[in-house]
Amino acid sequence: MIVYLVITGFIGAFKAYSDAVALFGTDLNAAGMNTIVGYVYDMLYGDSGGYPSYASAAAIIPVRHCADHHLHQPACHPQAGHGLKEGAPVERKPTWQKKEKAIQRKNGLLTALTYLLLSIWAVVVLFPFYWMVLTSFKSYGAYNGERTPVFFTLSPTLENYENAFTAVPLLGYLLNTLIFSVITTAAMVVVSTLAAYAFARLKFRGKNLVFGLFLSMMMIPTELVVITNFVTITNWDMRNSFLGLILPSITSVFYIYLLKENFEQVPEELYKAAKVDGTSDLKYLWKVMIPICKPTLVTITILKLIECWNSYVWPRLITDDPAYYLVSNGIQEIRENGFGRENIPAMMAAVVVISVPLFLLFLAFRKKIMEGVSQGGTKG
């Protein structure tokens, strides 16, 4: 599990783009902080855009995985009699009581160290959220008058939240994001459910081969898929439209795999009995499979909603009309052309407004999410 977290964390950091843009602006070259994803974006849609071949080449640059070189030092085995003086008394082994106390002491130290590391990790993770909320309640003058950071405020204000809705069309960005998220999630759930059911229950020639090809698509770099989607949507003249935003996002190989594993846990005897009674596949799916696998369906629905709400690279690439901006792109627009670059408290207020729906959604369905993930990952 630790190795998996390290690998996925490295892959996520290697594909970082939105964080760099948020910190240094869209001109990452000028800031000296450009990344592979930033270069792909520039080649597609930046000032030097119009070179999809360059973007494709950059997207498939292999990440060299350096093999771990473990230096195995030869074990030092003392030779017989080495280090012992002739005639020296032999040290007695500790009794079982002493061993038990030593084990308890060791377990206590490990527990204390675990809680200490978890506490440090919690502070590191939660502090940015605390700072974001705190800054949103500080006035513009109070924030800029701080020579050193102040971790509390004695005069909170709601002025920043008023600016978030009046100085920029934040409500319009929220509405666009809601439309995009709901339609995309609904379409993805339908497509993924039908595909997963076909792979789990239907019998057709080459099913395993096709599913293997599906899984292999997870190995393709996201940036390479973005390039092909960008060229296709541009050729179809779907830029600056909800259809262009939604179409590339209605399939997910991972969610199809998760649902397929879940469907396969349902006893096949139920399917055979339903077919004997003359039940169609669609009716069996609707009446039997979906109710049984409801936790997993709820899980992928919530996760997809969160994914759509946080989308940044694709909406920024395919839309340059503010009428179709999502909240993530709207925040960047606020930072560059609105009040955000100078008025940091107002910027933080806008971010808080955007984050609250996701936070409430996760709190309301956190048990369903964990239940669905555990159910989808359990065989038998």
N, C-alpha and C positions, 0 to 999 in steps of 0.2 A: 504494500500500500504506500509506504514512504517513497519507494522508487517511482511508483506511478505518479505520486504528487509532484515529485521533483521533475519528472519528464514533462508532465502536462504544464507545470509552472514555467519551465524553460520554453516550451513551445508558445505559451501565451505571451511571455515576455518578448520572444523573438518576433511575434506578429504585432507588437504594440504600435498603436498609431493615435487613437483618440486621446490617450493620456498626454502624449507629446504635443498634440495640437492644442489641448486645453491649457498646457503650461507655457508653450512657446509660440502659439499662434500658427496659422496655416503655412507661413513661409518658414518651414523647418530648415531649409538650406541656409537662409540668412542667419538663423540662430545656431547653426552647426549641429543640429540635433535630428537630422533626417534619418528615417529608417527604411527598411526594404518596402514596407507597405506604403510609406510616404512617397517613395520613388515610383512605385506602381501607380499610385494616384496621380502624381505629377505627369507621368507619361500618358495617362489616359485623359486627364481633365484639368491639369494645371496650366501654368503659363506656357510650358513647353509641351503641351498635350498634342495628341494626334499621332502617337507612336505606339500602337498596341503591341507591335512585335517586341519592342524594347521592354514593355511592361510584362509580356509573357515570359521573356527570358529572365527577367528579375524574379518573377514569381516562382520559377522552377529551379532557382539556385539551390543546390543541395546544402543542407545543414550538416556539416561534418560532425559525426558523433565520434568523439575521441574515446577509444577504448580505455577502460579503467586499468591502470597498471598498478597492480597490487605488489608491493615489494615484500616478498616473503623472506623474512630473516630466518636463517637456520636456528632451530631451537637449540638452546644451550642446555644440554643434558649433563649434569655433573657426573663425573666419573665416580665409580665406586670408591667410597672412602674419602672423596674430595671435600674439604671443608670441615671434616670431623677429626677431632684429635683423638688419638687412641686412648681409650680409657675414659673419655668424656661421658657424662651421664646423658642418657637418651631422654629427650623431652617427651613427656607424656601427652597423649592426645586429649583435647578438651572433652569433657563429658557432654552428654546430649543436652543437658540444661544450658551449658555455655554456648553450644552450637545454636540452640533455639533462640537464645537472647541475641546472638550475633545476627541471625537471620532477621529477627524482628527489628533490630537497629538498622540493618541495611534496608529493609522494606520501608521503614519510617523515613529514612533519608531520601529514598527514591520517590516516595509519595510527596514529601515536602518539595523536592526539586521539580516534580511534575506540576504541582499547583503553582509554584513560582513561575515556571516557564509559561503555563497557561495564562496566568495573570498578566505577565508581560505581553504576551501575544494579544490578549483581549484589549489591553490599553492601546497597543499599536494599531489595532483594527478599529476600535471604537473612537479613538481620539479625533480623527478627521471629521467624523459625524458630529461629535460634540462641538468642535471648533466651527463647523459650518453653521449649525443652529445658533451658537452663541454670536457669531459675527452677524447673522441676519437680524439680530435684535439690537445691534449697536448702531448708533447714528453715524452718518458720514463723517461729521466733525470729530466725534469721539474716536472713531477707528483710525483716522489719519493723524490724530493728535497723540497716539500711543508711540512712544519711542521704543519701548519694549513691549512684547505681547502681554496682554492682560487676560487672564483666564476666567474672568467673570465680569459682569456689568451690573451697576447699581441703578441704571436708568434705561431699562429696555424700551424700545420703540417699535411700532408697527408701520412706520413710514416706509421702510424698505419693501414690505409686502404690497403696499399701495402702489409704489413705483413699478413693481414687477408686473402688475396688471394694467397700468395706465401708460407707462412710458414705451412699452413694446406690446405687440399683439400676442401675449403669452397664452391667453385663452384660446385663440385660434390655433396656436401650435398644439395645445393640449387636445383640442377637438380633432385635428388632423391625426395625431398619434393614436387617439382612441379609435377612429375609423380604421386606420391602417392595422392596428393591433387586433381588433375584433374580427375583421374580415379575414385577415391572414391566418389567424389562429383557427377560426372555424373551417376554412378551406384545408388547412394542414391536418386537422384532426380527421376530417372525412377521407382525405387521400391516404393518410398513414394507416387508418383503420382498415380500409379496403385492401391496401397493399399487404398489410400484416396478416390479415385473414387469408388472403390468397396464398401466401407463403407458408402459413401454419396449417391450413386444412385442405386446400385444393390440391389435386394431383395432376401435374402436367409435365411433359418431357422437358428436361433441362432446368427444373426448378432450383436445384441446389447450385447449378452453375450460375444462373441468373442472380440468385441471392448472394453468392460469393462475389460477383461483380458489383452488386449493390454495396456490399461491405467494403470492397476495395476503394470505392469512391470516398470513403472517410479519410483515406490516406492522401488524397489530392489536396494541395495547399488551397486554402480559402481564397487567396488572392488570384489564383489561376481561374477559379470559378467566377470570381467577380469580373475578370477580364472578358470571358466569353459572354456572361450575362450583359455586361455593359455594351458590347458590340451588337448583340442581338436586339436588345431593347432600343438602342439608337437606330439600328436599321429598320426596326418596326415603327419608328416614330412614336415611341411611348414615353419619352422623357417628359418630366414635369406632368405626371399623371399618376393617379392612385393605382391604375392597372400596371404601370411600369414598376411601381414600388412593390406591389403585392406578388406578381407572378413568380419571380425567382425565389420567393420565400415560402411557398406552399408545400414544399417537400422537405423531408428530413430523414436521412438514412438512419440516424441514431434512434429516433422515435419509432420508426418502422421496426427496427431490430428489437427495441424494448417491448413493443406491443406483440410482436411475433413470439418472443419468449414467454410472454404472459398468456397468450392464447393457447400455446402448446401445453400449458399446465392444466387446462380444462380436459377432463377425461374424454377420450375419443369415443367411448361408448355412448355418450350423450349425442354426439354427432351422428353416429350410426343409427341410433334409435329415432332421431329426428328425421333422417332420410327415409327410414322405413315407413314413418307416418306421412311421408309425402311433403315434408317441410322444405321449402326452398332455402338456398344458402343465405340469401339476404334476410329472410325471416328468422333463420337460426342465429345469424349474427346479431340481429336487433333484439330478439327475445331472450337469448341465452348468453352469448359471449359478452355482449356489452354490459349487461347487469353484473355478471360475475367479475369482469375486469374493470369495473367502474373506478376503483382507486387509481389504477394506472392511467386511465383516460383523464381523470381529474388532474393528475400530476403533470402529464405532458401538456395539458391545456394551460395550466398556470405557468409552467416553465416557458412555454412558447409566448405567452402574453408578456412575461418579463423580458424575454429576448427581443420581442418586437418593440417594446417600450424603450429599450436601451439601444436600439439600432442606431448606428452613426455612419459607418463608412459607406454602405450602399445608398441610404437616402441622400447623403451629401454628394455622392458621385452622380446620382441620376436626377437630382433636382437643383435648379438654380433660381427657381421662382419662389419667393417667400410665401406665396399662397399655398404651397405644398410642403413647407418645412415641418418637420417633426420637432419634438421638444429638444432632442439632443442637438439638432442643427440650429434650432432657434436659440439655444443657449450660446452657441458659438457666434451666431449673428449678433446677439446682445453684447457679447464680449468685444467684438471687433467694431461694430457700428452703433451700438447703443450706449447704455450707461455703464456697462460691466467693466471696461478696462480701467476706469478711474474709480467708479463707485462699487467697490468690492462688496460692501454689505448688501446692496441691492441685488448684486449678482448672486450672493449666497441665499438670499430670500427666494429668488427664482428657482434655484436648485432644490431648496427645501420643498417648495410647492410641487415640483416635479417628482421628488422622491417619495412623498407621503403616500400616494396611491399604491406604489409597489410595496412599501413597508406594511401597510395595512392588509394588502392582499396576502402577503407571505404570513403575517401573524394569524390571519383567519384560516389559512389552509395549510399551515406547516405540518400538522399531523397527517393530513391527506397526502402531502408530498412525500414524506418519509415512508408512509405505508405503501404508496404506489411504487416507489423506488425499490423497497425491500421485496415487494411482491413480484415485481418484474425481474428481479435478479435471483429468484429462488426457483430451483428446478425440483420437480417431483411432487 
